[in-house]
């Protein structure tokens, strides 16, 4: 079956002018011409147009699309597989962007009163706003969340720097235990787990042993929290998790 340029334009959603342009640059030339010189497209032409539109949606320039489609070593299935992978990756990235934007929209509820320059100096690449909405969704109705919001809303740049310094010193000592091969349920590891709990209670909210073990489980379950400790030392998340649970059992 042959299709006129107008019919192809209606089917594909592109303009007749665009189809003419594709023909002029050799990207999509119709397989047939009528006796009067009008373009006629067959099924193979429509398949190629579909591939062109897929790649164009993915952001490929027309010249590169032509090179890809004219590669004799790549068949239609391979094109579809590649496009599926690219689109899946884009969807994942777009979802991440939507989440980030939503977090940013709600971030002010956390109440971190710092200028952009101060925030970058204090937190570096870590952006606390990214956790704002999720924190509210998980714990917004709890006393701990309300207490944390109340406290942190008044913290200065110096306060946040002190919190980070304490965390860094604690992390160095925990890493040293791991390097020395000290078990996670040892007295030394349990003491650092207790120090971790006390740090949370001192700066954010009263952290009970039940809450503390729940946090430890979340550190393992949520890759974002896992990455925070793994940056200090690989394997630290599991080590801290086990030390926190051992400490809670011992204290109980």
C-alpha positions in Angstrom: 0.0 0.0 0.0 1.3 3.5 -0.9 0.6 6.6 1.2 0.6 10.2 0.1 2.7 12.7 1.9 -0.4 14.2 3.4 -1.6 10.9 4.7 1.8 10.1 6.2 1.8 13.5 7.9 -1.6 12.9 9.5 -0.6 9.4 10.6 2.8 10.4 12.1 1.9 13.9 13.5 4.7 15.6 11.6 4.1 18.3 9.0 4.3 17.9 5.3 7.1 20.4 5.3 9.1 18.2 7.7 8.6 15.2 5.4 9.8 17.3 2.5 12.9 18.3 4.4 13.6 14.7 5.4 13.5 13.8 1.7 15.7 16.7 0.7 18.5 15.7 3.1 18.2 12.0 2.3 16.9 11.0 5.7 13.6 9.6 4.4 13.1 9.5 0.7 9.8 7.9 -0.4 10.2 4.6 -2.3 7.8 5.6 -5.0 6.7 8.6 -7.1 3.5 8.9 -8.9 3.4 9.6 -12.7 3.0 13.3 -11.9 5.9 13.2 -9.4 4.1 13.1 -6.1 5.7 11.3 -3.2 4.4 7.8 -2.3 5.5 6.1 0.9 5.3 2.3 1.5 5.3 0.3 4.8 9.1 0.3 4.9 9.2 4.0 4.7 6.7 4.3 7.5 8.9 1.9 9.6 11.9 4.2 9.0 9.9 7.3 9.8 8.9 5.7 13.1 12.6 5.0 13.9 13.5 8.6 13.0 10.8 10.0 15.3 12.0 7.8 18.2 15.6 8.9 17.8 14.5 12.5 17.4 12.5 12.3 20.6 15.7 11.0 22.3 17.5 14.1 21.2 19.7 12.7 18.4 20.5 15.2 15.6 19.2 14.3 12.1 22.7 13.7 10.7 23.4 11.1 13.4 20.0 9.5 13.0 20.8 9.0 9.3 24.1 7.4 10.1 22.5 5.1 12.7 19.6 4.0 10.5 21.9 3.4 7.4 24.2 1.1 9.4 23.9 -2.3 7.6 24.9 -4.2 10.7 21.9 -3.0 12.7 18.4 -4.4 12.2 15.0 -3.0 13.2 14.9 -5.1 16.4 18.3 -3.8 17.5 17.0 -0.3 17.0 14.0 -0.9 19.1 16.0 -2.5 21.8 18.4 0.4 21.9 15.6 2.9 21.9 13.9 1.0 24.7 17.0 1.2 26.8 17.5 4.9 26.1 13.9 5.7 26.9 13.9 3.7 30.1 17.0 5.5 31.2 15.3 8.9 30.4 12.1 7.9 32.2 14.2 7.0 35.3 16.0 10.3 35.1 12.8 12.3 34.6 11.2 10.6 37.6 14.3 11.5 39.7 14.0 15.1 38.5 10.3 15.2 39.4 11.1 13.9 42.9 13.9 16.4 43.3 11.6 19.3 42.3 8.9 18.1 44.6 11.4 17.9 47.5 12.6 21.4 46.6 9.1 22.8 46.6 8.5 21.5 50.2 12.1 22.0 51.4 11.4 25.3 53.2 9.3 23.4 55.8 12.5 22.0 57.3 13.5 25.4 58.3 17.3 25.4 57.6 18.0 29.1 57.7 21.2 29.4 55.7 22.2 31.4 52.6 23.0 29.3 49.5 26.7 30.0 50.0 26.5 28.9 53.6 24.5 25.8 52.7 27.1 24.8 50.2 30.0 25.5 52.6 28.3 23.5 55.4 26.8 20.6 53.5 28.9 20.3 50.3 27.3 18.1 47.8 24.7 16.8 50.2 21.4 18.6 49.9 19.2 18.2 53.0 16.2 19.7 51.1 16.1 16.5 49.1 14.9 14.6 52.2 12.5 17.3 53.4 9.2 16.0 52.0 10.0 12.4 52.6 10.9 13.1 56.2 7.6 14.9 56.7 5.6 12.0 55.0 7.3 9.4 57.2 7.5 11.2 60.5 5.6 14.4 60.2 3.0 13.4 62.8 5.6 12.4 65.4 7.0 14.3 68.4 10.5 13.5 67.1 9.9 15.3 63.8 8.3 18.3 65.4 11.2 18.5 67.9 13.8 18.2 65.2 12.1 20.9 63.1 11.9 23.2 66.1 15.6 22.8 67.0 17.1 23.0 63.5 15.1 26.0 62.5 17.2 28.1 64.8 20.6 26.6 64.0 23.3 28.9 62.6 26.1 28.1 60.2 28.4 27.5 63.2 25.9 25.0 64.7 25.8 23.0 61.4 29.6 23.0 61.1 29.9 21.7 64.7 27.4 18.9 63.9 29.4 18.0 60.8 32.7 18.1 62.7 31.4 15.8 65.4 30.0 13.4 62.8 33.3 13.3 60.9 35.3 12.6 64.1 32.9 9.9 65.1 33.1 8.3 61.7 36.9 8.3 61.8 36.9 6.4 65.1 34.3 3.9 63.8 36.4 3.3 60.7 39.5 2.8 62.9 37.6 0.0 64.7 36.7 -1.7 61.4 40.3 -1.4 60.2 41.5 -3.1 63.5 39.1 -5.9 63.0 37.1 -5.2 66.1 33.7 -7.0 66.0 30.5 -4.9 65.6 29.1 -6.3 68.9 32.2 -5.4 70.9 32.2 -3.0 73.8 34.1 -0.4 71.7 31.7 -0.6 68.8 28.7 -0.5 71.1 30.1 2.6 72.8 30.3 4.4 69.4 26.8 3.3 68.6 25.7 4.8 71.9 27.6 8.0 71.0 25.7 8.0 67.6 22.4 7.8 69.4 23.4 10.6 71.9 24.5 12.8 69.0 21.0 12.6 67.5 19.4 13.2 70.9 21.6 16.2 71.5 21.1 17.9 68.2 17.8 16.8 66.7 15.3 14.8 68.9 15.3 12.4 71.8 16.4 9.1 70.1 15.2 6.1 72.0 16.8 2.7 71.4 13.7 1.6 69.5 14.0 4.6 67.2 17.8 4.1 66.9 17.4 0.5 65.7 14.7 1.6 63.3 17.2 4.1 61.9 19.8 1.4 61.6 17.4 -0.7 59.6 16.7 2.2 57.3 20.4 2.9 56.8 20.6 -0.6 55.2 17.3 -0.4 53.3 17.7 3.1 51.8 20.6 3.4 49.3 20.9 7.2 49.9 21.6 6.6 53.6 23.8 3.6 52.8 25.9 5.8 50.5 26.5 8.3 53.3 28.3 5.8 55.4 29.9 3.9 52.6 31.6 7.1 51.6 33.4 7.1 55.0 34.4 3.4 54.7 33.0 0.6 52.6 31.0 -1.8 54.8 30.4 0.8 57.5 26.6 0.7 57.0 26.3 -3.0 58.0 28.9 -2.5 60.8 27.0 0.4 62.3 23.7 -1.4 61.9 25.0 -4.4 63.8 26.6 -2.2 66.5 23.4 -0.2 67.0 21.4 -3.4 67.4 24.0 -4.9 69.8 24.0 -1.8 71.8 20.2 -1.7 72.1 20.1 -5.3 73.3 22.9 -4.7 75.8 21.2 -1.5 77.2 17.8 -3.3 77.4 
